[in-house]
Amino acid sequence: MTDASRIAEHMDVIASDGTKIGTVDHLDGPDKIKLAKTTSPDGQHHYIPLTWIDHVDAHVHLNKTSVAAKAGW
């Protein structure tokens, strides 16, 4: 399980293929991240479930490729 306390606003969210898919806006409830719409290609907010997170260091790293993540948000 991901330690949500390590996730901070403005962290890059990186897919498993190395592609940046967005920037953390904030945690939305206990189980998902809301991505900033300013970094979204379509100008919309998107949500990433915490179950998609592989690990958190200086960035949030997902266990999904960018294609899979975008298909699921």
Steps between C-alpha positions, in 0.01 A plus 500: 500500500623847415578744779282790385675737742805493268296645210520879473349764277694578182676159488538356151307180431707261289359193323689169498625575148671819625243741359385791717121491496428790731565687822335442836237762579405336831376180661130457439367295787690206647551306177582719200715783368347788308730617221532869417306594189771748402734208421236291327506475119121548489482769771293279733556362847572127508517258793756234580404227751765438765495132394676609178801632690815290496707730723553861603837676515546849353219399260195277505581188294217290361480128433314574174622627165392843384259344250337280767480786750339737251254230395400449864458854622 
